[in-house]
Amino acid sequence: MDKQNKKLFFITLICSIVFSSIVAGAVGFWAGSLPQKTDELNLLQDRNIVRVNEESDIVSVVEKVSPAVVSIIITKNLPKIEEYYFNPFGDDDFFNRFFGDDFFNFGIPQYRQNGTEEREIGGGTGFIITSDGYIVTNKHVVADEEAEYTVMMNDESKYDAEV
C-alpha cells in the first residue's frame, strides 16, 4: 500500500468513527428524552381495571332488570290486495283481424281487495312496573286502537295485552 492510499484509508476511518459517534450520541439523547414506558403501562393497567369494574357493574344491573324488559308486537287485520290485469281492448275481433291475436295481448294492472290477513305492523319495548303485569311503554307503540298487542318476555313466552 503506498503512502497516499494509507493516508486516504486513515482519513476515511477517522471520518467514519466521528460520524458514528455523532449518530450514536444523537440516538442516545433522543431515546433518553422519551417518557418511560413503565409509567404509561401502569397508567393503562389502572384504567383497564377501572373499566372492567365499571363494565361488570353495568352487566350486573342489566342482569337484574332484564326480566322486566319486554317486547311489544303490534298486529292488525289489513286488507289483502290482489293484483290482476285488464285488457282494455278485450276480445274485439276488429283489432285481432288487423294486428293478430298476440299484438294486444297485454293488460293494465288493476288491484282489488281479497279479504283480510293479520300482519305484524310494528313493535316496541316496555317495562313491567307492577307484579300484576302493568307495562309502561311509549304512546306511539299503543296508539292504534284497532290493533292487537302481544307482549313477549325475555324467555320468549307471549301474552295478549290490553290497552
KOLMARSE-825305 format. One record per residue: residue number from 0; residue in three letters; x, y, z of N, C-alpha, C, O, CB in turn. Coordinates in steps of 0.05 Angstrom, whole numbers. Glycine has a CB too. Example, Ala and Ser with C-alpha at 12.3 -4.5 7.8 and 13.67 -1.06 7.14 Angstrom:
PT seq type    n_X    n_Y    n_Z   ca_X   ca_Y   ca_Z    c_X    c_Y    c_Z    o_X    o_Y    o_Z   cb_X   cb_Y   cb_Z
PT   0  Ala    264   -114    156    246    -90    156    264    -66    156    285    -66    169    226    -89    181
PT   1  Ser    257    -45    142    273    -21    143    258      1    157    268     23    161    282    -12    114
//
This chain:
PT seq type    n_X    n_Y    n_Z   ca_X   ca_Y   ca_Z    c_X    c_Y    c_Z    o_X    o_Y    o_Z   cb_X   cb_Y   cb_Z
PT   0  Met     17    -23      0      0      0      0     18     25      0     36     27     17    -19      0     24
PT   1  Asp     13     42    -18     31     66    -19     22     87      1      1     84     14     30     78    -47
PT   2  Lys     37    108      4     33    128     25      6    143     21     -7    149     41     56    148     25
PT   3  Gln     -1    149     -3    -26    164     -8    -50    146     -2    -70    157     10    -27    173    -37
PT   4  Asn    -50    121     -8    -72    103     -2    -75     99     28    -98     98     38    -68     76    -16
PT   5  Lys    -53     97     43    -54     95     72    -66    119     84    -83    118    102    -26     90     83
PT   6  Lys    -58    143     74    -69    168     84    -99    169     79   -114    177     97    -55    192     71
PT   7  Leu   -108    162     55   -137    162     49   -152    142     66   -174    147     75   -141    155     19
PT   8  Phe   -140    118     71   -152     98     88   -156    109    117   -178    105    128   -135     73     89
PT   9  Phe   -136    121    129   -138    131    156   -158    155    158   -172    157    178   -110    140    166
PT  10  Ile   -158    172    138   -178    194    138   -206    183    137   -224    193    151   -173    213    114
PT  11  Thr   -211    163    120   -238    151    118   -245    137    144   -268    139    153   -238    130     95
PT  12  Leu   -226    124    157   -231    110    182   -238    130    204   -257    126    219   -207     94    190
PT  13  Ile   -223    152    206   -228    172    226   -255    186    221   -270    191    240   -205    194    226
PT  14  Cys   -261    192    196   -288    204    190   -310    185    197   -331    194    208   -289    212    160
PT  15  Ser   -307    160    192   -328    140    199   -332    138    229   -355    137    238   -321    112    188
PT  16  Ile   -310    139    244   -312    138    273   -326    163    284   -343    161    302   -285    134    286
PT  17  Val   -318    186    274   -331    211    283   -360    211    276   -377    219    293   -316    235    270
PT  18  Phe   -367    204    252   -395    204    243   -412    184    260   -434    191    268   -397    197    213
PT  19  Ser   -401    160    264   -415    140    281   -419    150    309   -440    145    321   -400    114    281
PT  20  Ser   -400    164    320   -402    175    347   -424    196    349   -440    196    368   -375    187    357
PT  21  Ile   -425    213    329   -446    234    328   -474    221    326   -492    229    341   -442    253    304
PT  22  Val   -477    202    308   -503    188    305   -511    174    331   -533    176    340   -502    168    282
PT  23  Ala   -492    159    343   -498    145    368   -505    164    390   -523    158    406   -474    127    376
PT  24  Gly   -492    186    392   -498    206    413   -526    218    409   -541    222    428   -477    228    413
PT  25  Ala   -533    224    383   -559    235    378   -581    215    384   -602    222    396   -561    243    348
PT  26  Val   -577    190    377   -597    169    384   -600    166    414   -622    163    424   -589    142    371
PT  27  Gly   -578    166    428   -579    163    457   -593    187    470   -608    183    489   -551    161    468
PT  28  Phe   -588    211    460   -601    235    471   -631    233    466   -647    239    483   -589    260    458
PT  29  Trp   -638    225    441   -667    224    434   -681    202    450   -703    207    460   -670    218    404
PT  30  Ala   -668    179    454   -680    157    469   -683    165    499   -703    157    512   -664    132    467
PT  31  Gly   -665    181    509   -667    189    537   -689    209    542   -698    212    565   -641    201    546
PT  32  Ser   -697    224    521   -717    244    525   -745    232    523   -765    246    529   -714    266    505
PT  33  Leu   -748    207    515   -775    195    513   -785    188    541   -769    182    559   -774    169    496
PT  34  Pro   -812    190    545   -823    183    572   -819    153    577   -817    137    558   -852    190    574
PT  35  Gln   -817    146    602   -813    118    609   -838    102    603   -860    110    610   -806    116    639
PT  36  Lys   -835     80    590   -858     63    582   -871     50    607   -895     45    606   -848     41    563
PT  37  Thr   -856     46    628   -868     33    651   -889     50    664   -910     40    673   -847     26    671
PT  38  Asp   -885     77    664   -905     95    675   -931     94    659   -953     92    670   -894    123    677
PT  39  Glu   -928     94    632   -951     93    615   -965     66    618   -990     65    619   -944     98    586
PT  40  Leu   -950     45    619   -962     18    622   -977     16    648   -999      5    648   -940     -3    621
PT  41  Asn   -966     26    670   -980     25    696  -1006     41    694  -1027     33    705   -963     36    718
PT  42  Leu  -1005     65    681  -1029     81    679  -1051     67    662  -1074     68    669  -1022    108    666
PT  43  Leu  -1043     54    641  -1062     39    624  -1074     16    639  -1098     11    637  -1048     29    599
PT  44  Gln  -1058      2    655  -1068    -20    671  -1088    -11    691  -1108    -24    696  -1045    -35    684
PT  45  Asp  -1083     12    704  -1102     23    723  -1128     31    710  -1149     25    720  -1090     48    737
PT  46  Arg  -1126     43    686  -1150     50    671  -1166     25    664  -1191     25    666  -1143     66    646
PT  47  Asn  -1153      4    655  -1166    -21    648  -1180    -34    672  -1202    -45    669  -1147    -41    636
PT  48  Ile  -1168    -32    695  -1180    -43    719  -1206    -27    726  -1226    -39    732  -1161    -42    743
PT  49  Val  -1205     -1    723  -1229     15    728  -1250      9    707  -1274      6    714  -1222     46    727
PT  50  Arg  -1242      6    682  -1261      0    661  -1274    -27    665  -1299    -30    661  -1247      1    633
PT  51  Val  -1259    -47    673  -1271    -74    678  -1290    -72    701  -1312    -85    700  -1248    -94    685
PT  52  Asn  -1284    -57    722  -1303    -54    745  -1328    -41    736  -1350    -49    744  -1289    -39    768
PT  53  Glu  -1326    -19    720  -1350     -5    710  -1367    -24    692  -1391    -24    694  -1342     20    695
PT  54  Glu  -1354    -39    675  -1368    -57    658  -1382    -79    674  -1405    -86    667  -1349    -70    637
PT  55  Ser  -1369    -89    694  -1382   -110    710  -1406    -98    725  -1426   -113    730  -1362   -123    729
PT  56  Asp  -1404    -73    734  -1427    -60    747  -1451    -58    727  -1474    -64    734  -1420    -32    757
PT  57  Ile  -1445    -50    703  -1466    -48    682  -1478    -75    676  -1502    -78    674  -1455    -35    657
PT  58  Val  -1461    -95    674  -1471   -122    668  -1489   -132    690  -1510   -144    685  -1448   -142    664
PT  59  Ser  -1482   -127    715  -1499   -136    738  -1526   -121    738  -1546   -133    744  -1485   -132    764
PT  60  Val  -1526    -95    731  -1551    -80    730  -1569    -91    708  -1593    -95    712  -1546    -50    726
PT  61  Val  -1557    -97    685  -1573   -107    662  -1584   -135    670  -1607   -140    663  -1555   -110    637
PT  62  Glu  -1569   -151    683  -1579   -178    691  -1602   -175    711  -1620   -192    710  -1556   -194    703
PT  63  Lys  -1601   -155    728  -1623   -151    748  -1649   -142    735  -1670   -152    742  -1614   -131    769
PT  64  Val  -1647   -123    716  -1671   -111    706  -1681   -124    680  -1704   -119    672  -1667    -82    700
PT  65  Ser  -1666   -141    667  -1674   -152    642  -1700   -168    643  -1715   -169    623  -1653   -169    630
PT  66  Pro  -1707   -182    665  -1733   -196    665  -1756   -177    664  -1778   -185    656  -1735   -212    690
PT  67  Ala  -1753   -152    671  -1775   -132    670  -1777   -119    642  -1797   -105    637  -1770   -111    691
PT  68  Val  -1758   -123    625  -1759   -111    598  -1774   -130    580  -1768   -154    579  -1731   -105    587
PT  69  Val  -1794   -120    565  -1810   -136    547  -1810   -124    519  -1805   -100    515  -1838   -139    558
PT  70  Ser  -1817   -141    500  -1822   -131    472  -1852   -131    468  -1866   -148    477  -1807   -150    451
PT  71  Ile  -1861   -111    453  -1889   -109    447  -1892   -112    416  -1880    -97    401  -1901    -82    457
PT  72  Ile  -1908   -131    408  -1912   -137    380  -1940   -127    372  -1960   -134    386  -1909   -167    373
PT  73  Ile  -1942   -111    351  -1967    -99    343  -1977   -114    318  -1962   -115    298  -1964    -68    337
PT  74  Thr  -2001   -125    319  -2013   -138    296  -2040   -126    290  -2053   -115    307  -2016   -169    301
PT  75  Lys  -2047   -128    264  -2072   -115    255  -2082   -130    231  -2066   -140    215  -2068    -85    249
PT  76  Asn  -2109   -132    228  -2121   -143    204  -2120   -121    183  -2131   -100    185  -2150   -152    209
PT  77  Leu  -2106   -128    161  -2103   -109    139  -2115   -121    114  -2116   -146    111  -2073   -102    134
PT  78  Pro  -2125   -105     96  -2136   -115     71  -2115   -130     55  -2092   -121     52  -2149    -93     55
PT  79  Lys  -2123   -152     44  -2105   -168     27  -2111   -158     -2  -2133   -162    -12  -2109   -199     30
PT  80  Ile  -2091   -146    -14  -2094   -135    -41  -2085   -155    -62  -2063   -166    -59  -2079   -108    -43
PT  81  Glu  -2101   -158    -82  -2095   -177   -104  -2091   -161   -129  -2106   -142   -135  -2117   -198   -107
PT  82  Glu  -2070   -168   -144  -2065   -154   -170  -2075   -172   -193  -2069   -196   -193  -2035   -147   -173
PT  83  Tyr  -2089   -160   -212  -2097   -174   -236  -2094   -155   -259  -2089   -131   -256  -2126   -185   -234
PT  84  Tyr  -2096   -166   -283  -2091   -149   -307  -2116   -148   -324  -2130   -168   -329  -2067   -161   -324
PT  85  Phe  -2122   -125   -334  -2146   -119   -350  -2137   -111   -378  -2120    -93   -381  -2163    -98   -337
PT  86  Asn  -2147   -125   -399  -2141   -118   -426  -2161    -97   -436  -2185   -103   -438  -2141   -143   -445
PT  87  Pro  -2152    -72   -441  -2171    -52   -449  -2185    -57   -476  -2206    -45   -481  -2157    -25   -449
PT  88  Phe  -2173    -73   -492  -2185    -79   -519  -2203   -104   -518  -2218   -109   -537  -2163    -83   -539
PT  89  Gly  -2202   -119   -496  -2218   -142   -493  -2213   -162   -516  -2191   -165   -525  -2248   -134   -493
PT  90  Asp  -2234   -175   -525  -2233   -195   -547  -2245   -183   -572  -2259   -198   -586  -2247   -221   -539
PT  91  Asp  -2239   -159   -578  -2251   -145   -601  -2239   -157   -627  -2215   -156   -631  -2246   -115   -600
PT  92  Asp  -2256   -168   -644  -2247   -181   -669  -2236   -160   -689  -2219   -167   -705  -2270   -195   -683
PT  93  Phe  -2244   -135   -687  -2235   -114   -705  -2204   -111   -703  -2190   -111   -723  -2249    -87   -699
PT  94  Phe  -2194   -109   -678  -2165   -106   -674  -2150   -132   -680  -2128   -131   -691  -2159    -97   -645
PT  95  Asn  -2163   -154   -673  -2150   -180   -677  -2146   -185   -707  -2126   -197   -715  -2166   -203   -665
PT  96  Arg  -2165   -177   -724  -2163   -181   -753  -2139   -166   -765  -2125   -177   -782  -2188   -172   -767
PT  97  Phe  -2134   -142   -755  -2113   -126   -767  -2085   -131   -754  -2065   -132   -768  -2119    -96   -763
PT  98  Phe  -2085   -136   -728  -2059   -138   -714  -2052   -166   -705  -2029   -171   -696  -2059   -120   -691
PT  99  Gly  -2071   -184   -706  -2066   -212   -697  -2074   -214   -668  -2079   -195   -654  -2036   -219   -701
PT 100  Asp  -2075   -239   -659  -2084   -245   -631  -2064   -236   -610  -2073   -229   -588  -2089   -275   -628
PT 101  Asp  -2039   -237   -616  -2019   -232   -595  -2011   -202   -593  -1997   -195   -573  -1994   -248   -600
PT 102  Phe  -2018   -186   -612  -2009   -158   -612  -2020   -142   -588  -2005   -127   -575  -2017   -144   -638
PT 103  Phe  -2045   -146   -582  -2057   -131   -559  -2060   -149   -535  -2078   -145   -518  -2084   -120   -567
PT 104  Asn  -2044   -169   -533  -2045   -188   -510  -2029   -177   -487  -2008   -188   -480  -2036   -216   -518
PT 105  Phe  -2038   -155   -475  -2025   -143   -452  -2047   -134   -434  -2071   -133   -441  -2005   -120   -460
PT 106  Gly  -2040   -126   -410  -2060   -117   -392  -2051    -93   -375  -2027    -89   -372  -2069   -139   -374
PT 107  Ile  -2070    -79   -366  -2065    -57   -348  -2069    -68   -319  -2090    -79   -313  -2084    -32   -353
PT 108  Pro  -2049    -64   -302  -2052    -75   -275  -2075    -61   -260  -2079    -37   -260  -2026    -72   -259
PT 109  Gln  -2091    -78   -247  -2113    -69   -231  -2110    -83   -203  -2097   -103   -201  -2141    -77   -244
PT 110  Tyr  -2122    -71   -183  -2120    -81   -156  -2148    -83   -144  -2165    -66   -148  -2102    -63   -138
PT 111  Arg  -2152   -105   -128  -2177   -108   -114  -2171   -122    -87  -2151   -136    -84  -2197   -125   -131
PT 112  Gln  -2189   -117    -68  -2186   -129    -42  -2197   -157    -42  -2218   -162    -53  -2200   -112    -20
PT 113  Asn  -2181   -175    -31  -2189   -203    -30  -2188   -212     -1  -2171   -229      6  -2172   -221    -48
PT 114  Gly  -2205   -202     16  -2205   -210     44  -2185   -193     61  -2175   -173     52  -2200   -239     47
PT 115  Thr  -2180   -204     84  -2160   -191    102  -2141   -212    112  -2146   -236    111  -2175   -176    126
PT 116  Glu  -2119   -202    122  -2099   -220    135  -2087   -206    158  -2083   -182    158  -2077   -229    114
PT 117  Glu  -2081   -221    179  -2068   -210    203  -2038   -208    198  -2025   -227    191  -2074   -227    228
PT 118  Arg  -2027   -183    202  -1999   -179    197  -1987   -163    220  -2000   -147    232  -1995   -164    170
PT 119  Glu  -1961   -168    225  -1946   -152    244  -1940   -125    231  -1929   -124    209  -1920   -166    254
PT 120  Ile  -1948   -104    244  -1944    -77    232  -1925    -60    248  -1918    -38    240  -1971    -63    230
PT 121  Gly  -1915    -70    270  -1897    -54    286  -1889    -68    312  -1896    -91    317  -1908    -27    292
PT 122  Gly  -1874    -53    327  -1865    -64    352  -1852    -43    370  -1848    -20    361  -1845    -87    348
PT 123  Gly  -1847    -50    394  -1834    -31    412  -1825    -46    437  -1825    -71    438  -1854     -9    420
PT 124  Thr  -1817    -31    457  -1808    -43    482  -1823    -31    505  -1835    -10    502  -1777    -40    486
PT 125  Gly  -1822    -44    527  -1835    -34    551  -1822    -46    576  -1804    -62    574  -1865    -39    551
PT 126  Phe  -1831    -36    599  -1821    -46    625  -1844    -54    643  -1863    -38    645  -1803    -24    638
PT 127  Ile  -1842    -77    655  -1862    -85    674  -1858    -69    700  -1835    -69    710  -1861   -116    679
PT 128  Ile  -1879    -56    709  -1875    -39    733  -1890    -49    758  -1885    -40    780  -1884    -11    727
PT 129  Thr  -1909    -68    754  -1923    -78    777  -1924   -109    775  -1919   -120    754  -1952    -67    779
PT 130  Ser  -1929   -121    798  -1929   -150    799  -1953   -162    784  -1952   -185    776  -1930   -160    828
PT 131  Asp  -1975   -146    780  -1998   -157    765  -1995   -151    735  -2014   -156    720  -2023   -145    775
PT 132  Gly  -1972   -141    725  -1967   -140    697  -1971   -114    683  -1971   -114    658  -1983   -159    684
PT 133  Tyr  -1974    -92    697  -1976    -66    683  -1949    -60    670  -1927    -64    682  -1984    -43    703
PT 134  Ile  -1951    -50    645  -1927    -44    630  -1927    -15    622  -1948     -4    614  -1925    -62    605
PT 135  Val  -1904     -2    623  -1900     25    614  -1886     23    587  -1866     10    584  -1884     43    634
PT 136  Thr  -1897     38    567  -1884     39    541  -1890     67    529  -1903     83    541  -1895     17    522
PT 137  Asn  -1880     72    505  -1884     97    492  -1912     98    480  -1923     78    473  -1863    102    470
PT 138  Lys  -1923    122    478  -1950    125    468  -1953    116    439  -1973    104    432  -1959    154    470
PT 139  His  -1933    122    423  -1935    114    394  -1936     84    390  -1945     75    370  -1912    126    379
PT 140  Val  -1927     69    410  -1928     40    408  -1957     30    410  -1964     10    397  -1910     27    429
PT 141  Val  -1973     42    427  -2000     33    432  -2021     53    421  -2043     53    432  -2004     28    461
PT 142  Ala  -2014     69    402  -2033     90    392  -2055     79    375  -2076     92    374  -2017    110    377
PT 143  Asp  -2052     57    362  -2073     46    344  -2094     30    360  -2088      9    371  -2060     28    322
PT 144  Glu  -2118     41    361  -2139     28    376  -2150      2    363  -2161    -15    377  -2162     47    381
PT 145  Glu  -2146      0    337  -2156    -24    323  -2135    -47    323  -2142    -69    314  -2163    -17    294
PT 146  Ala  -2112    -42    332  -2090    -62    332  -2093    -81    356  -2106    -74    376  -2063    -49    331
PT 147  Glu  -2080   -104    354  -2078   -122    376  -2048   -122    385  -2030   -120    369  -2087   -151    368
PT 148  Tyr  -2044   -126    411  -2018   -124    422  -2010   -150    436  -2027   -161    451  -2015   -100    442
PT 149  Thr  -1986   -159    432  -1976   -183    445  -1950   -175    459  -1933   -161    448  -1971   -206    424
PT 150  Val  -1947   -184    484  -1923   -179    499  -1906   -204    499  -1916   -226    505  -1930   -170    529
PT 151  Met  -1881   -200    491  -1862   -223    491  -1841   -218    513  -1827   -198    513  -1849   -226    463
PT 152  Met  -1839   -238    530  -1820   -237    552  -1792   -245    542  -1789   -254    520  -1829   -255    576
PT 153  Asn  -1772   -242    560  -1745   -250    553  -1742   -280    548  -1724   -288    533  -1726   -241    575
PT 154  Asp  -1759   -296    560  -1758   -325    556  -1774   -333    531  -1778   -357    527  -1768   -340    580
PT 155  Glu  -1783   -313    515  -1798   -316    491  -1827   -326    495  -1840   -334    475  -1784   -335    472
PT 156  Ser  -1837   -326    519  -1865   -331    524  -1881   -307    516  -1872   -284    519  -1870   -339    553
PT 157  Lys  -1905   -311    505  -1922   -289    494  -1948   -288    509  -1960   -308    517  -1926   -293    464
PT 158  Tyr  -1957   -263    513  -1983   -258    526  -1998   -237    511  -1986   -217    502  -1978   -250    556
PT 159  Asp  -2024   -240    509  -2041   -219    497  -2043   -196    517  -2043   -200    541  -2069   -230    489
PT 160  Ala  -2043   -172    506  -2044   -148    523  -2069   -131    517  -2079   -132    495  -2018   -131    520
PT 161  Glu  -2077   -116    537  -2099    -97    533  -2088    -69    538  -2071    -64    554  -2122   -103    553
PT 162  Val  -2099    -50    522  -2090    -22    525  -2111     -7    541  -2109     17    546  -2086     -8    497
//
